[in-house]
């Protein structure tokens, strides 16, 4: 018989339902049960057809599941991860890992104490265009990097914020850099390393009483490798997501990845190098009233299985998750 990893999913909203389906679709994974404070008829995954158990969180972390996938609101991630780890479960944590570096460090300390893995969900790393960028950066085909510009221009409307009791709350949500754009900060960290210093300016173009933080910002980043970065972001774009792009200007070439989700090679001009022909057909997560980042959760679940059964490396580990949280904290504290 094929050995299977037993999963339980906590939080069965849009993204929790996506986790659940990817687990069901993986032939070496077994979805044992689900957990949510909402009634079952509000869940985004059909339980009756799968014969699944409906746990309380306490029941789940005391059950025989191997992995607990935490897909709850941001402010619950850290304590739930620590509780699951203390019950000797591996954990998968949706972004952000935590809303403070202190909490992220507590997760890491607990995982080390109980010798269990922490997997941070940063699924954009699995996109073909981003994998290609990582390869050319690793091969140093662009030479020294001069500038990096990331534009993230998205739409989050009234329904998005009023459809939950936590979106828009500074303490529960954290702001767009945690909830929407931590994926792209992770890509910057993955490609260019850590940040030396930064300066930021924030704006509220669509001021709403139910949103306690900015909807837009401009951030200048100085990387340790001497590259200069600029991050422009907004959730105040009219009607729908407009763009997620990254432009890299190097000593020997320039590249630009764009589209709504950094899913298209828009330009590639590198000395002695031909533009690749890669499969850039990538789906995004569709949440009904709005769309999110790349829908690569199947690859993330597969990595969890490979780590636990085949002793492969974790694609996005807890240290990576901590660094993303630290960078976001630094951005918010660097207001001009």
Beta strands, then each sheet from edge to edge (+ up, - down):
strand 1: 5-10
strand 2: 29-35
strand 3: 53-54
strand 4: 67-70
strand 5: 90-93
strand 6: 118-120
strand 7: 145-153
strand 8: 195-203
strand 9: 216-223
strand 10: 228-234
strand 11: 243-250
strand 12: 253-258
strand 13: 264-270
strand 14: 284-286
strand 15: 291-294
sheet 1: 3+ 2+ 1+ 4+ 5+ 6+
sheet 2: 8+ 9- 10+ 7+ 11- 12+ 13-
sheet 3: 14+ 15-
end
